[in-house]
């Protein structure tokens, strides 16, 4: 083999190696992302718009007071028992609609006049993903992690949890309303919660 042919052969070898490395990196990325989303719920999108449960649905079912007590904490002070009035938000970092509603939920949690505690359950598989997401969107309310979907399964006994975000309004230890999909803005969220609390009392 001439020097010219040998150099060409080596260039082809290097090219094949480079392509192999790129394909390997892409494969790892796909596996990582699939692992990140695997076994969890999809965010509310166009395919969910025909779901008849989109928006508020009235329910009436007991919720364990220590529902979140043994879950891994993402951030904040998670109470050993649920407060009297809780807005329990189910979300994940890959869920676009979840990102949209986080500012309103955080503001509601800070609204002393309404006296409603906002708590969250993240379906992310890693605490760091959930924590980084919360920091990025400026969410301040307390959250726990549910990577194996144990809490999802328990809450699905009240109503099937099919999409994210899904939010439960819990009063005196009973889930009274469930909201499928993101909340549009703080004013609408505050009005909705006040209306439903007034109907219960």
N, C-alpha and C positions, 0 to 999 in steps of 0.2 A: 504494500500500500504506500503510495507516494505521500510526501509530507502534506501536500495540499488535500489529498483525500482523507488523511488521518485527521487533519484539523477540522475538516467538514464533519467527519464522523463524531468527533468530540463535541462540536457545537450542537449537533443533533441530540447527542446524549444529554448535554446540559439543558437543552430545551425540553426534552422529555421529563427530566427531573424537576424542572421548574413547574411544568404543567401538573405533574404529580403532586407537588407540594401545595399548589393552589387548590387542586381538587380535594386534597386531604383537609386543608383548612376549611374549605366550604362544607365538607361533610361534617366536621366537628361542630361548625356553627349551626348547621341544620339540626344535628342531634341535640346540641345544647338548648336551642330554642324550643324544639319539640318537647324536651324534658321540662322546660320552664312552663310550658302551657299544657302539657299532657295531663289529662285527668281533671282538668278544671273547667270552669264555665266560660262561655263566650260573652263578650260585651254586647249590649243591646245594639243591633244594627238594623239595616233595612229588612232583614229576614224576620225580625221580631215585631215589625210594625203591625202585623195582622194578628198578633197574639191578643186574645180577648182580655187577658189579665193585665195588659199594659196600663199603668197608672195605679190608682188606689183600689184595693179589694178589701172588704170587711171580713175579718176572721174572729174567732174567739177560742183561744187555746192556751193552756198553761205552758209556761216556760220555766225551766229550772232556774231558781235564783242564783245558783253557782255555775251557770252555763259557761262562763269565761274563766272561772277560777283556776283551772288546771292548764289552760292554753298558754303557749309561749307568747310573752309580751313583745310587741314590736316597739311601742313607744307609749309614754304617758303612764298614768296611774290607773290601772285596771282594777275596779272594785271586786272584792271577794264575792259580793252579792250585787245583783242588778239594782240600781236605784229605782225609785218609785215610777218615774216616767223616763223611758229610754227610747231613743231612735237608734236602732241597731242596723248599721250599714254594712252590706256584704260587697266586697270589691276586690280588684286585683290590679297590679301595676301596668299590665298590658292592655287594660280596658280603657279605651278612649273616653266613653261616656262617664266613667268613674272619675277621670281627671277633671272633667267639666264641672262636676257638682261639688268637688271637694271644698272650694272656697265658701260656698253657701252652707255646707254642713259645719265647717269650722266656725263660721260666724254665728250659726244657731247655737252651737255648744257654748259660745262665749256670751250669749244673750241671757243675762241674769234675770230679766223680766219674764222670760218664758219658763224658766226652771225645767228644762229638758236636757238630759244628759245624752250626748252623742257618743256612741262607741262603735268601733269598726272591727270587722273580721276580714282579714286578707287571705286570699286563696293562693298567694305566691308560695313557691316551694322553698324559698330562701328568705330569711329574716332581712338580710341586707337589701334585697330587691324592694321589699315593702317599705323599709325604713328610708331608703334613698328616694323612693317615690313620694312618701309623705313629706320629706324635707323639700323636694323639688316643687311641690304644689303648695307648700306652706300650710299643710294641715296640722292642727294642733291637738285634736281630740285623740283619746287613747285607743289603741288597736292591739289585737292579738292575731296570731298566725294560725291558719288551719290548712296546712299543706296536704294532709291526708283526707280532707273533706269530712271529718267526723262531725263537726258542727253543722256543716251543710246538710248532712244526712238527717241530723236531729231536727233541724229547722224545717226540712222538707216534709216532716210528718205533719207540720201545720199547714203548709202549702208547698207544692213542688217549686223548688228553686231551680229555674232553668236558665236564667240570664243574669248578667251583672250590668249595672248595680241592682241589687234588690235590698229593700229597707223595711224593717219591721218596726212598728210603733207598739211598744210594750208598756202597759199601764198596770201597776199593782200585780206584777207577776203573770200577766196574761197578754199574749199577742192579740191586739185588737184590729190592727190594720197592717196591710202589706202593700208596699209601693214598688212596682216593677218599672225600671228605667230611671234615668237621671232626673234630678230636680232642676227646673229651668233657672231659677234665681232665688235669692234669699227671701225676698218679699213674698213670693208665691209659696215657698216652703213654710215660712212662718205662718202665713194665712191658713195653709192646709192643716198644719199641726194644731193650731188653735181651734179651728172648726171641728176637727175630729175629737179633740180633748173635750170640747164643750158638749158634743153629742154623747160622749161616754158618761160625763158627770151629769 
